[in-house]
Amino acid sequence: MSFSGDGRSFTITGAKVFTGNAKQPWASSFTVENGKIVAIDKEPQTDATVIDVGGRFISASFGDGHAHPMFGGFEFFGPEIRGKSTVAAIQEAVREYAIENPDLEWIIGGSYDSWIVPNGQFDAKWLDEVVADKAVVLRATDYHTIWCNSKALELSGITAETKDPELGWIMRREDGSPSGTLREWDAVDMVLQNAPAATLVEQVAALELAAEELSSAGITWVQDAWVDPGMPEAYLAAIEQGRLSIRFNLGMRADARSWREQLAWFESSRAKFDGNEFATCNTIKFFADGVIEGHTAAINGGYHDDPHNNGMPCWDWQELREAVAAVDALGFQPHIHAIGDEGLSEALNAIELAQQRNGSKTHQRPVITHVQLLNPAEIERFAALGVVANFEPLWACNDPLQADLTTPHVGELKALWQYPMRSMLAAGAKISMGSDWPVTDYNPLACMEIAITRTVPNDPNSIAWIPEERLDVAQSLTAYTAGVAYQAGEENLWGSIEVGKSADFVVLDKNPFDVLPGLIHEIKVEATWCAGEEIFSRIS
């Protein structure tokens, strides 16, 4: 079946095509010319190449509405610690990597599962046992936390006398000495700012790796939700060198203390991507708060297990409103990370102010991402304000992160407010999906399965968690295709199999509508096509 597109006409036949068009949801064939779909269920033209896919399932290719591709690419460069279930296993991976890379002065890797030790507090001494003579820094899967050894603390000047920064916590042992776990930006940066910066060559390599991985999962468009200075130039270099096979939109990160000075950078960066077919730079990323497992998400009334702690808002809320209104007025799309119920309410307040202030200028389709702990009373506001709710569904099950950290932190009652996907659709709001990779798996099929089942994959004892919020297959698939296209403002260009749209599609070895829901994660992507070009294939 493998076919290298070169702009010729071709017709896909013998397929089970989920079009995403409500008027004609299913088809068996479609024809492509010059990267566009020109016919559905029509006889192929005599000069068209015919590709019979043998009854395989096809849908529009997936979009990822929230990911961190450069960070994901960099995970391939460090010690392999992802998925290690014990401290000893992580130690061994770090020890082996240090032996294999004796010239490195800093070992940087990710990402470890925070729930394998109580409260996610890891000790520098554990890393010292395997590497003591060079700095070691490991990121947690939430990417809001790091674990480092004593050498990294020493080189960063962090001692028992070091005060917590404005936006961050230095976790401490009972005697007040730094434990080696640091939470949130300012604390994390106290260490990472001393590490060697990634070179442009390394950044481009990371992006190329990321594009290859994502295309292998059927993804052809990605919202990069964390872009700092220097990263747009890496994207441009990767594009110039022909090393990106899929499309990206860059979300530049707004800093709560310097966003006014950043406005010129936002605009100049966007201009560099004008007319670029592989990347745009139309979005501004805001972090309203942190994460529940680190007690840094903004929670109304405090945490269940720490009532005097309301979390760590990343912004003064009035300042967030001013910043969102300002970037909206400049034509940027606000993309706001909000996880706690207070953070989510304030993100909605900021978008509401932007719309009141800018009126008809507001066409940017604001996005609130993660939408974890949402007060049910706020659901209607998403629809009323036209806010896209971007969910990362891999978290929507009662896995160890949820059972051991999140629920104990917020309490049983508020725990039932989490990831209200079906309620959001019922209220008339638009939803999209993403992975937050490398925080979680980038595989859309694995993410879709949990949105459908709300159970832990491969766990026969897992029961549906908040089952009333389960989606059906069509809703989940649509959120990962047309939903992301809507988020991108490109629903007329891609996201469904319809005449006039780009020939972006994915071929699967099984039909997700036919398999047991708990087996959807086992479905394989056999081919990925972008603009009529086959960019990935498992079939020779």
C-alpha positions, 0 to 999 in steps of 0.5 A, a space after each residue: 500500500 505504501 505510496 510516496 505522494 508527489 503531487 499526482 492524482 490518486 484515489 484511496 479505495 477499499 476503505 472504511 472512511 470516517 469523514 467527520 462530516 455529519 451529512 455523510 459520516 462514512 465513505 469508501 473512497 476519496 480522490 486527491 489532486 495536488 494535496 487536496 481532496 477533490 472527490 468522495 465516493 466517486 469513480 477515480 479518473 483514468 489517470 489517477 493512481 489507485 491505492 486499495 487499502 484492503 478495508 482499513 480504517 481511515 480518518 482525518 489525521 490527528 491534531 495535538 492541541 497542546 504539546 511540548 515537542 522540543 522538550 519531548 525530543 530532548 528526552 531522547 538525549 538523556 538517561 532513559 528514566 521514563 516509566 521506571 517504577 522504583 528509585 533504584 531503577 532510575 538510579 541505575 539508568 542515571 549511573 549507566 548514562 554517566 558511564 557512557 557519557 564521561 565528558 558531560 559536566 551536567 546530566 539532564 534527563 526526563 521524566 520520572 513519575 512523581 508518585 513513586 515516593 511519598 508526596 513526590 519528594 525525591 532526595 538528592 542523596 539518592 542521586 549522589 549514590 550513583 553520580 556525585 562528581 557532576 550535576 544531575 537534574 531530572 524533570 518530573 513528568 509534570 514538567 513543573 518539578 525537578 529532582 537534582 543531586 547535591 552537585 547541582 545544588 552546590 553549583 546553583 548556590 542553593 543551601 539551607 539559608 537560600 530563601 524560596 523564590 517568588 514563584 517556586 518552592 525549594 523542598 526541604 528536609 526536616 533540618 531545613 536543608 534542600 532535599 533536591 526537589 524543586 517546584 515551579 519556574 523560579 525554583 527550577 530555573 535556579 538550577 537549570 540556568 546554570 546548565 549549558 544551554 542547548 545549541 541550535 543544532 541540538 534544538 533542531 535535532 530535537 524538533 526533527 525527532 519530535 516530528 518523526 515521533 508525532 507523525 508515526 502516531 498519525 499527528 500532522 498538526 501540533 500546538 507547541 505550548 511553551 516557546 521561549 526566546 531562541 526557540 522560534 529560530 530553531 523552528 525556522 532553521 529546522 524548516 529551512 533544512 527540510 527537517 519537519 514533516 508536520 505542521 506546528 503553531 508556536 505558543 510563546 510563553 508570557 512572563 507575569 513580570 515582563 509581559 509588557 516588554 515581551 509584546 514586541 518580541 511576540 509581534 516580531 516572532 509572528 512576522 517571521 512565520 508569515 506565509 510559512 507552510 510548516 509553522 505559524 506563531 499565532 498564540 500566547 501561552 499563559 500559566 495561570 497556576 501550577 499542578 495539583 500533585 505539587 500543591 501549586 494549582 490554585 485552589 479555592 478554599 485551600 487543599 483538603 490535606 493542606 487547608 491553609 495552602 491555596 496553591 501558587 498562582 503564577 499571576 496577580 489575577 488583575 495582571 493576567 486579565 490585562 495581559 490576556 486583553 493586550 495580546 487578544 487586541 494584537 490578534 494573538 490567541 490566548 492559550 491558558 494553562 489552568 488546573 485548579 478551580 480558582 485558576 480556571 475561574 480566573 482564566 475565564 475572567 481574563 478572557 471575559 475582560 478581553 472580550 468586553 474590552 476588545 469587542 469585535 476584535 476578538 476572533 482568536 478563539 481563546 483556549 483554556 487547556 487541561 481544565 482539570 478541577 472545574 467547578 461545575 457552575 463554570 461550565 456554561 461560561 465556556 460556551 458563553 464566551 466561546 472558549 475552547 476547552 482543551 483536554 489531555 484525556 490520558 489523565 482522566 482515570 484513577 491511576 496512581 497519580 490520581 489515587 495517590 496524589 490528586 484525590 488526597 490533595 483535593 478531597 473526595 468531593 472536589 475530585 468528582 469535578 475533574 475533566 468534565 468532557 461530556 458535560 462541556 459538550 452538553 453545554 454547547 462548548 467546543 472541545 479539543 484534545 492534546 497530549 501535553 507530551 512529554 508529560 504524557 504519551 503522545 499517542 492519540 489512540 491511547 488518549 482517546 481510549 481513556 476519554 471513552 472508558 475513563 479506566 486505567 489501560 491494561 488494568 482489568 480491575 479498573 472501574 470507570 472513574 466519573 463515568 458520566 463524563 465518558 465520551 463515545 468513539 465519535 466524540 473522542 475522535 472528532 475532538 482529536 481531529 475537527 476539534 483541534 482544527 477548530 482550535 487552530 482556526 483552520 477547520 475549513 482547511 483540515 480536520 475532516 475528509 471533505 472536498 476542498 480540504 487538505 489531504 491529511 489523513 491516517 490509516 489504522 489497522 483496526 476500526 476504533 468503532 469496532 474493537 472493544 473500547 479497552 483495546 483502542 490503545 492497541 490499534 496501530 497507525 499504518 500510514 500518515 499523510 499530510 497534504 497528499 504526501 505519505 510522511 509515515 508508513 509501517 507498510 513496505 
